[in-house]
Amino acid sequence: MQIGRVIGTLVSTQKHRALVGAKLLLVQPLAADDAPRGAPLLAIDSVGAGVSERVLLVLEGRAAGEALRKKAAPVDAAVIGIVDRVDLAPPAAD
């Protein structure tokens, strides 16, 4: 899993039948300090996330497809949770 931030939505009127009714989100993966990490991804939303929310992402095809609850859905990434809070441990003293 990874943490990301929803930066937009995408509308596609013509798509694979397994994706009909699925909400598509553009998500920017984040590092632990909230800095952008890599290129934005297109992900299926399975939890009702919205723009600007921090979310949990799965990037494995099988796990992402299961989030949609449709067998053999052609999905590479899925939003599977909305992050309420991240607590980081302080750096260890030397």
N, C-alpha and C positions, 0 to 999 in steps of 0.2 A: 504494500500500500504506500501511497504518497499523500502529502498534503498539497492542496492547490487552492487557487482563488478563481471563482467564476468571473470571467471578464466579458462575457457576452452570450448571446443565444444565436442559434442558427435555425432557419426555416428551410425545409426541403419538402416540396409537394410531391415529388416523384422519388420513391425510395423502396428498398427491399421490403417485401410483405411482412417480415418479422419486425421491422422497425416502425410499422404504421402505428401511430398514436404515441410514439416515444418522443420525449422532449430532448432536444440536442443542445448541449452547452459547450461554449469555448472556455477551457480551464487553463490557467497559467500554473504549472507546477512551481512550488515554493521550497526554498531551503529552510532550515530550522529558524533562521533569523527573519523569515518572511520575505527574503529577497527572491526575485524571479529566478527560476532555474530551468534553463532550456527553452524550447519553443512551446507555445500554447498547443493544447490538444483538443480534439473534438471528442466529447464523451456523452454517453447516454445518461440521463438523469433518472435515478430510481427512488429518490427521496424528496423531491419537490424543492430542490435548491434554487436560489435566485442569484442574480448578478450581485457581486461584491462579497458573497459569503465564502468563508473558508470551508473546504470540503475534503473528504477522504476519497481518494481515487484508487481503483484497481486497474492495472494496465495489462493484465494477462487475459488473453482471449476467452478462455473458459470461464474464469471468475467474472469477467465483465459481461459475458453472455448470460450467465446465471442471474445477474442482477436484473436483467430484463425479463426473467422468468419465461424465456422462450428457447427451446432447444435449437441448437445450431444457428443462433442469431449471429450475423456477421458484425460483431462488436469487438473493438480493440481496447476501449477504455470506458469505464462507468463510474459515476459518482454514487457512492454507497453510504455516505454519511455527511452530516453537517457538523463542523467542528465548533464546539462551544468555547473551548479554552485549551491553551497549550501551556503547560508548566515545565520550564527547563530547569534542571539542576544547576546550582552555581558551580563554576569551575573549581576543581580540587586545588587546595593550597599545597604548595611545595614545601 
